[in-house]
Amino acid sequence: MTSKYERYSKEELVRIIDERDRKPRFGLVWERDEIDHDRSLNQDFVALDLLPEHSCGDGPWGNLLIEGDNFDALRYLRMTHAGRVKCIYIDPPYNTGNKDFIYNDHFIDKDDAYKHSKWLEYLYRRLLLSRDLLAEDGVLLVSINDENRAKLELLLDQALPGMRIGSFVWRSRTGGNDTGGAFLSSNHEHVLVYGGAAFRFSGDEKSYSMYRHQDGDRLFRLDNLTSPKDYTERPNTYYPVYDPETDIWYPCNPDCVWRFSSKHKLKPGQKTRSDTMEELVEKKLIWFPRNQRVETYPTIEALLTAIDSGDVPKSAKTQLLRRDLPELEAWVGKKIGFGRPAFKRYKETLKNENQPISSWLTPKSEADTAIEELNMPIVGTTEEGSNQVREILGGKAFSYPKPLSLIQNLIAQATSCDDLVMDFFAGSGTTAQAVLELNREDGGSRRFIMVSATETTGDEPEKNICRDVCAERIRRVIGGYGGKEGTGGDFAYLRVRRIPQEDVLTEIDHSQVWTALQLIHRQSLNSLPPIQGEGRGGDGVDYGITVSCQNKTHPHPNLPLEGEGTKISKSLPSLLESVDSSSGLVYVTDLHEKTINRIAALAGQLPHLTVYSWQPGLLRERLPAQGITVEQIPHFLVNRLGGVS
């Protein structure tokens, strides 16, 4: 049998062994082909081709749909969007071995010592890149089935250390059969939550209906005064409470004693973290019931008779006075209230006017069981997701899509109105639809970046899930379908292209450079401007530049400036610009005297200008030093793309 290591050189094998010796062997461990890993990371430059014919709208575009391998797309997006994404939702392959699944969901290799290694390594590379894309207050939401939840959670702990927040549980289907021989039907899935230290779910506005009591113009609600300890566990907080205004005494629940100490139970010099009960009464923070039953037992015999008959104060079914309790004689002759005192919580003391979201996502079929105070979002099952895709596209265009209600609820909780949302396992485009629907619902301007593969196979070489399913679904949601009004919006359709590093100088397109620069500088994406006639750039200015072929001229760094009279062949302007009142972005596709004059004029109008050129040295010699940054193309992009460990 041929070993998989025979194709490596001695030096490569020594490096693999050294690398393995240095790595700790604890926690989740899986096998990685180190040489293949390095080659996949460092060999090629990644560019994006903008395809206006597949895009939605005429531009500029605020949303992006990227066709291609999501590892390449993530490397590119780390170059353009590092630290800018508020919410990443992904529904990655579950490693179920179902070859007809839309992701060809089968990553188990029988030759691996740990059979899930291929799946783990596949996800690990992508999770590392996604971590770099998250904003400081960003969050990653990952759907996973129950079978693979433990492995994925350990993997996420390794890829995003210290970022675990928790998880949601949701009913993925109703009914179902025994899947493991134990007469257990697995009907639920999980959404794992990992985020930055500053991330917070928005929660839900608290209901103030509970604040129905009033002191002057101050609203308050009643809160419990007891703790889940009995009088044998907490004898120091077992005591009667006295209302000095009415001279009424209230017995303590022997099974749930008071939360606060009494000054009469403290040792000399003993301090407490909070006020004593007597201090709370004095500050009028204890509420005493009015119009209640009040009894006085003149003798111990009368009290015992009442205890035996159950005619004493109660908390639910618990008698507050019993024969086995201490100091019963102290109650003789006192006015005893049958009501229960409570703690006053004033509305203005609320630390947060929102209540947190519950980790339990209630299925729509059980909506009437959701407890309003717990903020339990109502979401559908995978059947809802399938029906939605069928309604929009017709037929069974995509298997097992997540329900729109699930993702929309999560994005609503995780984002504000102008945040950026990403899904690099975009599938049928449910996440994009969730963003669009949510914007229509609350008037927001959230943007999305979707990454979807073609999923071509040998049997289906023309298959393109990204173009024919994901893009088409989003386009119909934007424009309207089946009599339903569209959400509005747009997206730019881009395709990943890998360029060998040694060929970047000759193969990279001007359009690819301009796309990358706009995204890096947070510009809405525009395609290359149209040429407006012989010898004229996209802005109508005659720059007198020669471009030898469509989008393919790459000036040598030492090329001298062109002469004044040279004409453009109807192809590209020599200068692409995007400016606002505070800054400007300029890309020089070719250098000429008039382009330099135009850049100098822009620099005089703006506080700062960033210029990208194939000939930065010549530009720096001719431009003022202040207020202008000049970068070299393509080196700036190659260096920024970088690698990943």
C-alpha positions in Angstrom: 0.0 0.0 0.0 1.4 3.4 -1.0 1.9 5.8 1.9 0.4 9.3 1.6 3.7 10.7 2.7 5.8 9.4 -0.2 5.0 12.4 -2.3 6.8 14.7 0.2 10.4 15.7 0.3 12.7 14.8 3.3 12.7 18.5 4.4 8.9 18.6 4.3 8.6 15.4 6.4 11.0 16.7 9.0 9.0 19.9 9.3 5.8 17.9 9.8 7.4 15.9 12.6 8.9 19.0 14.3 5.5 20.7 14.1 3.7 17.8 15.7 6.2 17.5 18.5 5.7 21.1 19.4 1.9 20.9 19.6 0.1 19.9 22.9 -2.0 16.7 22.7 -5.0 17.5 24.9 -8.5 18.6 24.3 -10.0 18.1 20.8 -7.3 16.6 18.6 -7.6 15.7 14.9 -5.3 14.9 12.0 -4.2 17.6 9.6 -2.1 17.2 6.4 0.3 20.0 7.1 1.8 20.2 3.7 -1.6 20.3 1.9 -2.7 22.8 4.5 0.2 25.2 3.8 -0.2 24.8 0.0 -3.9 25.6 0.2 -3.3 28.7 2.2 -0.3 30.3 0.6 -0.1 29.4 -3.0 -2.7 31.6 -4.6 -3.9 35.1 -4.5 -7.7 35.5 -4.3 -9.6 38.1 -6.4 -13.3 38.7 -7.0 -14.9 39.3 -10.4 -18.0 41.5 -10.4 -20.7 40.1 -12.7 -23.3 42.9 -13.3 -25.4 40.6 -15.4 -26.1 38.4 -12.4 -26.4 41.2 -9.9 -29.6 42.8 -8.7 -29.9 46.5 -9.4 -27.6 48.8 -11.3 -25.3 49.7 -8.5 -23.9 51.0 -6.4 -24.5 47.8 -4.4 -24.6 47.6 -0.6 -25.0 43.8 -0.4 -22.7 41.1 -1.7 -23.3 37.6 -3.0 -20.1 35.7 -3.7 -19.9 32.5 -5.7 -17.1 30.2 -4.9 -15.3 28.2 -2.3 -16.0 29.8 1.1 -12.4 29.3 2.3 -11.1 31.5 -0.6 -13.9 34.0 -0.1 -13.2 34.2 3.7 -9.5 34.9 2.9 -10.5 37.7 0.6 -13.1 39.1 3.1 -10.5 39.1 5.8 -8.5 41.5 3.5 -11.5 43.8 3.0 -13.8 43.4 6.1 -11.6 42.4 9.0 -13.3 43.5 12.3 -16.4 44.8 10.6 -19.0 42.1 10.7 -21.6 42.3 13.5 -23.3 38.9 13.0 -22.2 35.7 11.3 -24.8 33.0 11.0 -23.8 29.7 9.4 -25.5 26.3 8.9 -22.4 24.2 8.1 -22.4 20.6 6.9 -23.4 18.3 9.8 -21.1 15.4 8.8 -24.0 13.0 8.5 -22.7 11.1 5.5 -25.8 11.9 3.4 -24.2 12.1 -0.1 -27.4 13.6 -1.6 -27.3 16.5 0.9 -26.8 19.9 -0.7 -23.3 20.3 0.7 -22.2 16.8 -0.3 -22.2 16.4 3.5 -19.6 13.6 4.0 -16.2 14.4 5.5 -15.4 11.1 7.3 -12.2 9.4 6.0 -11.8 5.7 7.0 -8.0 6.1 6.9 -8.0 8.8 9.6 -7.2 7.7 13.1 -10.0 9.9 14.2 -12.8 9.5 11.7 -14.1 13.1 12.0 -10.7 14.7 11.2 -11.5 15.9 7.7 -14.7 17.5 8.8 -13.0 19.2 11.8 -10.1 20.5 9.8 -12.5 21.7 7.1 -14.5 23.8 9.6 -11.5 24.9 11.7 -9.8 26.7 8.8 -13.0 28.6 8.1 -13.8 29.4 11.7 -10.3 30.9 12.2 -11.0 33.3 9.4 -14.5 34.1 10.5 -13.1 35.1 13.9 -11.0 37.8 12.3 -14.0 39.2 10.5 -16.1 39.7 13.7 -16.3 43.2 15.2 -15.4 43.6 18.9 -19.1 43.4 19.7 -19.8 40.8 17.0 -21.3 37.3 17.3 -21.0 34.0 15.5 -24.2 31.8 15.5 -23.7 28.2 14.3 -26.5 25.7 13.7 -25.7 22.0 14.4 -27.5 18.8 15.0 -27.4 17.0 18.4 -25.1 14.3 17.2 -22.3 16.6 16.3 -22.9 19.4 18.8 -20.2 18.3 21.3 -17.4 18.0 18.7 -18.3 21.3 17.1 -18.5 23.1 20.5 -15.0 21.8 21.4 -13.8 23.0 18.0 -15.3 26.4 18.5 -13.7 26.7 21.9 -10.3 26.1 20.2 -10.9 28.4 17.2 -12.5 31.2 19.3 -11.1 30.8 22.8 -12.9 32.5 25.6 -15.7 33.6 23.3 -18.4 31.1 24.2 -21.7 32.7 25.2 -24.2 29.8 25.2 -26.6 28.1 22.9 -30.2 28.0 21.7 -32.4 24.9 21.4 -35.1 24.8 18.8 -37.6 22.2 17.5 -36.4 21.3 14.1 -39.3 19.0 13.2 -42.4 17.5 14.6 -43.0 13.8 15.0 -40.2 11.6 13.9 -39.0 8.0 14.3 -36.5 6.3 16.6 -33.1 6.9 15.0 -30.8 5.1 17.4 -32.6 1.9 18.5 -33.3 3.4 21.9 -36.8 4.6 21.1 -35.6 8.2 21.1 -36.6 10.6 18.4 -34.2 13.4 17.9 -36.5 16.4 17.1 -34.2 19.3 18.1 -31.1 21.1 17.0 -28.8 23.7 18.5 -27.5 27.1 17.6 -24.1 27.7 19.3 -23.3 31.3 20.2 -19.8 32.7 20.3 -19.1 36.4 20.6 -16.8 39.3 21.6 -16.7 40.6 25.1 -18.8 43.6 24.1 -21.6 41.6 22.4 -25.1 41.7 23.9 -28.4 40.4 22.5 -30.9 43.2 22.3 -33.4 41.3 24.4 -37.0 42.5 24.5 -38.5 45.6 26.1 -39.7 44.7 29.5 -43.4 44.7 30.2 -44.3 47.4 32.8 -47.7 46.0 33.5 -46.3 44.6 36.8 -45.5 48.1 38.0 -49.1 48.8 39.0 -48.5 50.1 42.5 -47.8 53.8 43.1 -46.1 56.0 45.7 -46.9 59.5 44.6 -45.6 59.6 41.1 -43.3 56.6 41.6 -44.4 53.2 40.2 -43.3 50.0 41.8 -44.0 46.2 41.6 -44.0 43.6 44.4 -41.1 41.2 44.6 -40.7 38.1 46.8 -39.0 38.5 50.2 -38.1 34.9 50.8 -35.3 32.5 49.9 -35.3 28.8 49.1 -33.9 27.8 52.5 -35.8 26.4 55.6 -35.5 27.6 59.2 -33.1 24.8 60.1 -30.7 25.8 57.3 -30.9 29.6 57.9 -32.0 30.0 61.6 -30.7 33.6 61.6 -33.2 34.7 58.9 -36.2 33.0 60.6 -38.0 35.7 62.5 -41.3 37.7 62.5 -41.7 40.9 60.6 -43.3 43.9 62.3 -45.3 46.8 60.7 -45.0 49.7 63.1 -47.7 51.7 61.3 -50.5 49.1 61.9 -48.9 47.1 64.9 -49.3 43.9 62.9 -46.9 41.0 63.0 -46.2 38.6 60.1 -44.8 35.1 60.6 -42.0 33.8 58.5 -42.4 30.8 56.2 -40.5 28.0 58.0 -39.7 26.4 54.6 -38.6 29.6 52.8 -37.1 32.0 55.3 -36.6 35.8 54.7 -33.9 37.0 52.3 -32.8 39.8 54.6 -31.2 39.6 58.1 -32.8 41.1 61.2 -30.9 43.5 63.5 -32.1 41.4 66.4 -30.3 38.3 65.0 -26.9 40.0 64.4 -24.0 39.4 66.7 -22.3 42.5 68.2 -20.3 44.4 65.5 -21.6 42.1 62.7 -22.0 43.8 59.4 -24.4 42.8 56.5 -24.0 43.3 52.8 -27.5 44.8 52.5 -29.9 46.6 54.8 -31.6 44.7 57.6 -35.3 44.0 57.5 -35.9 46.8 60.0 -33.9 49.3 58.0 -36.0 48.3 54.9 -39.2 48.9 56.8 -38.0 52.3 58.0 -37.1 53.2 54.4 -40.6 52.2 53.4 -39.2 49.6 51.0 -41.4 46.8 52.4 -45.0 46.7 51.3 -47.6 45.5 53.8 -51.0 44.3 52.7 -54.2 46.2 53.5 -57.7 45.0 53.9 -56.5 41.6 55.1 -57.6 39.3 57.8 -56.0 40.0 61.2 -56.3 37.6 64.2 -55.2 37.8 67.8 -54.9 34.6 69.8 -55.4 35.4 73.5 -53.9 32.1 74.9 -51.5 29.4 73.7 -54.4 27.0 73.8 -56.3 29.1 71.3 -53.3 29.3 69.1 -52.7 25.5 69.1 -56.4 24.9 68.3 -56.1 27.2 65.3 -52.9 25.5 64.2 -54.6 22.0 64.5 -57.6 23.2 62.4 -55.4 24.9 59.8 -56.9 28.3 60.6 -53.6 30.2 60.6 -51.7 32.3 58.0 -50.4 30.3 55.0 -48.1 30.7 52.0 -49.8 28.6 49.3 -50.5 25.4 51.3 -47.7 25.8 53.8 -48.9 26.7 57.4 -46.7 29.5 58.7 -47.4 28.5 62.3 -47.1 24.9 63.4 -46.7 23.0 66.6 -43.1 21.9 65.8 -41.9 25.5 65.4 -40.0 27.4 68.1 -41.2 30.3 70.3 -44.9 29.8 69.6 -45.7 31.6 72.9 -44.4 34.8 71.4 -47.4 35.0 69.1 -50.0 35.0 71.9 -51.7 38.4 72.2 -50.2 39.8 69.0 -52.1 41.1 66.0 -51.2 38.6 63.3 -51.7 39.4 59.6 -52.8 36.7 57.2 -51.4 38.6 54.2 -47.7 38.4 53.0 -45.4 41.4 53.0 -43.3 42.0 49.8 -40.3 44.0 48.6 -40.9 47.2 46.6 -39.1 47.4 43.3 -39.3 50.8 41.9 -39.3 51.2 38.1 -36.6 53.9 38.1 -34.2 51.4 39.7 -34.2 49.1 36.7 -30.6 48.6 35.5 -31.8 47.5 32.1 -35.2 48.2 30.5 -34.8 45.1 28.3 -35.2 41.5 29.4 -32.7 38.9 28.0 -33.7 36.5 25.2 -34.4 32.9 26.3 -32.2 30.1 25.1 -35.4 28.1 24.5 -36.9 28.9 21.0 -40.5 27.9 21.2 -42.0 26.1 18.1 -45.0 27.8 16.5 -47.2 24.8 17.3 -46.6 25.6 21.0 -46.8 29.4 20.8 -49.5 29.6 23.4 -47.1 28.0 26.0 -44.5 30.7 25.7 -44.1 32.7 28.8 -44.1 36.4 27.9 -41.8 37.5 30.7 -39.1 35.0 29.5 -38.8 36.4 26.0 -39.0 33.0 24.2 -39.0 33.7 20.4 -41.5 31.7 18.3 -39.8 29.9 15.4 -40.8 27.3 12.8 -39.4 23.9 11.8 -37.4 22.8 8.8 -40.8 22.1 7.1 -41.5 25.9 7.2 -38.1 26.4 5.5 -38.9 23.9 2.7 -42.3 25.4 2.1 -40.8 28.9 1.8 -38.3 27.9 -0.8 -41.0 26.0 -2.7 -43.2 29.1 -2.6 -40.5 31.4 -3.9 -38.7 29.2 -6.4 -41.2 26.3 -7.1 -40.3 22.7 -6.7 -37.7 21.2 -4.4 -34.8 23.6 -5.2 -33.0 23.1 -1.9 -33.0 20.4 0.8 -33.4 21.1 4.5 -33.3 24.9 4.5 -33.6 26.6 7.9 -36.9 28.3 8.6 -36.9 32.1 7.9 -38.5 32.7 11.3 -35.5 31.1 13.1 -32.8 33.2 11.4 -34.8 36.4 11.4 -35.4 36.2 15.1 -31.7 35.5 15.8 -30.6 38.4 13.5 -33.1 40.8 15.1 -31.7 39.9 18.5 -28.0 40.1 17.4 -28.0 43.3 15.3 -28.9 46.9 15.2 -30.5 48.6 12.2 -27.3 49.4 10.3 -25.1 46.3 11.0 -23.4 43.9 8.6 -24.6 40.3 8.5 -22.7 37.4 6.9 -23.4 33.8 6.0 -20.6 31.8 4.3 -22.7 28.7 4.0 -25.5 30.6 2.4 -27.2 27.7 0.7 -30.6 28.8 -0.6 -30.2 32.4 0.8 -32.4 32.3 3.8 -30.1 34.6 5.8 -30.2 37.2 3.1 -34.0 37.0 3.0 -34.1 37.4 6.8 -32.0 40.6 6.6 -34.2 42.0 3.8 -37.4 41.2 5.7 -36.1 42.6 8.9 -35.1 45.8 7.2 -38.7 46.1 5.8 -40.1 45.4 9.2 -38.2 48.0 11.3 -36.9 50.4 8.6 -33.3 49.3 9.0 -30.4 49.4 6.6 -28.6 46.2 7.5 -26.4 44.8 4.8 -25.5 41.2 4.0 -22.6 39.2 2.6 -23.5 35.8 1.4 -21.1 33.1 0.1 -22.4 30.1 -1.7 -20.8 27.4 -3.8 -21.8 26.1 -7.2 -22.0 22.5 -5.9 -21.0 21.2 -9.4 -20.4 17.4 -9.7 -19.2 15.1 -12.4 -22.8 14.1 -13.1 -24.0 17.8 -13.0 -21.2 20.0 -14.4 -23.6 22.9 -15.0 -25.1 22.9 -11.5 -24.8 26.3 -9.8 -26.6 26.6 -6.5 -25.3 30.1 -5.9 -26.5 31.5 -9.3 -29.7 29.5 -9.8 -31.0 29.1 -6.3 -29.5 31.5 -3.8 -29.3 34.6 -6.2 -32.6 33.8 -7.8 -34.3 33.5 -4.4 -32.9 36.8 -3.2 -33.8 38.5 -6.4 -37.4 37.4 -6.2 -37.6 38.5 -2.5 -36.3 41.9 -3.5 -38.7 42.3 -6.5 -41.7 40.4 -5.2 -43.1 37.0 -6.0 -46.5 35.2 -6.1 -48.4 38.4 -5.6 -46.3 39.4 -2.6 -44.7 42.8 -2.5 -40.9 42.9 -2.7 -38.7 44.0 0.1 -36.5 46.2 -2.1 -32.8 46.1 -2.0 -29.9 45.0 -4.2 -26.9 42.8 -4.3 -23.7 42.6 -6.3 -22.9 39.1 -7.7 -19.2 38.3 -7.5 -17.2 35.2 -8.4 -14.0 34.0 -6.6 -10.9 33.7 -8.8 -7.7 32.2 -7.6 -4.5 33.7 -9.2 -1.1 32.0 -8.7 1.1 34.5 -6.8 3.7 34.4 -9.5 1.1 35.6 -12.0 -0.6 38.3 -10.0 1.3 41.1 -11.8 0.1 40.0 -15.2 -3.2 38.4 -14.4 -5.0 40.7 -12.0 -7.7 42.8 -13.5 -8.1 46.6 -13.0 -11.7 45.7 -12.2 -10.6 43.3 -9.5 -8.3 45.9 -8.0 -11.1 48.5 -8.0 -13.5 46.1 -6.4 -11.1 45.3 -3.6 -10.2 48.9 -2.9 -13.8 50.0 -2.7 -14.6 47.3 -0.2 -11.5 48.0 1.9 -12.5 51.7 2.1 -16.1 50.9 3.0 -17.5 52.2 -0.2 -20.7 51.0 -1.8 -19.6 48.8 -4.7 -19.6 50.2 -8.2 -18.5 48.5 -11.4 -16.0 50.2 -13.7 -17.5 53.4 -15.1 -18.5 53.3 -18.8 -16.2 55.0 -21.3 -17.8 58.1 -22.8 -16.0 58.3 -26.1 -12.6 58.3 -27.7 -9.9 59.7 -25.4 -12.2 60.3 -22.5 -12.4 58.7 -19.0 -15.5 57.6 -17.1 -15.9 61.1 -15.7 -15.8 62.7 -19.2 -12.3 64.1 -18.8 -9.7 63.6 -21.5 -6.8 62.0 -19.8 -4.9 61.1 -23.0 -4.0 57.5 -21.9 -3.2 54.4 -23.9 -4.8 51.2 -22.6 -3.7 48.2 -24.7 -6.7 45.8 -24.1 -9.9 45.6 -22.0 -9.0 45.7 -18.3 -5.5 44.2 -18.9 -2.9 46.9 -19.0 -0.4 46.6 -16.1 2.2 49.4 -16.4 5.8 48.5 -15.4 6.9 50.5 -12.3 9.7 52.2 -14.2 7.6 53.1 -17.2 8.0 56.9 -18.0 5.0 59.2 -18.1 3.0 59.1 -21.4 3.1 62.1 -23.8 0.3 64.6 -23.9 -1.2 63.6 -27.2 -1.7 59.8 -26.7 -5.2 58.6 -27.2 -7.2 56.0 -25.3 -8.6 52.9 -27.0 -12.2 52.6 -25.8 -11.5 50.6 -22.7 -10.7 52.2 -19.3 -10.4 55.6 -17.7 -6.9 56.2 -16.4 -8.2 57.3 -13.0 -11.0 55.8 -10.9 -12.2 57.9 -8.0 -14.7 57.8 -5.1 -14.8 60.9 -2.9 -17.0 62.4 -0.2 -16.6 65.6 1.9 -13.9 64.1 4.2 -11.8 61.8 2.2 -11.2 60.3 -1.3 -10.1 57.1 -2.9 -8.3 57.1 -6.2 -7.0 54.2 -8.3 -4.7 55.1 -11.2 -4.9 52.5 -13.9 -2.3 54.3 -16.0 -0.2 57.4 -15.3 -0.3 60.6 -17.3 0.3 64.3 -16.7 -3.4 65.0 -16.5 -4.0 62.2 -14.0 -1.4 63.8 -11.8 -3.1 67.2 -12.1 -6.5 65.7 -11.3 -5.1 64.0 -8.2 -3.4 67.2 -7.1 -6.7 69.0 -7.5 -8.6 66.5 -5.4 -5.9 66.7 -2.7 -6.5 70.4 -2.6 -10.2 69.9 -2.0 -10.2 67.1 0.6 -8.7 66.7 4.1 -7.1 63.4 3.0 -6.7 61.4 -0.2 -5.5 57.8 -0.6 -4.1 57.0 -4.0 -3.3 53.5 -5.4 -0.9 53.2 -8.3 1.3 50.8 -10.2 3.9 53.5 -10.3 3.9 55.0 -6.7 7.4 56.3 -6.9 6.7 58.6 -9.8 3.5 59.8 -8.2 5.2 60.7 -4.9 7.7 62.8 -6.8 5.0 64.9 -8.4 2.5 65.2 -5.6 2.5 67.2 -2.4 3.6 65.3 0.7 0.8 66.5 3.0 -2.7 64.9 2.9 -2.0 62.2 0.4 -1.2 58.5 1.0 0.2 56.6 -2.0 0.1 52.8 -2.1 1.5 50.4 -4.6 -0.7 48.0 -6.5 -0.8 45.0 -6.4 1.7 44.7 -3.5 -0.7 46.4 -1.2 -3.4 43.8 -1.8 -1.0 40.8 -1.8 0.4 41.9 1.6 -3.0 42.6 3.0 -4.4 39.2 1.9 -1.9 37.5 4.0 -2.3 33.9 5.3 -3.8 32.0 8.2 -2.2 29.6 10.6 
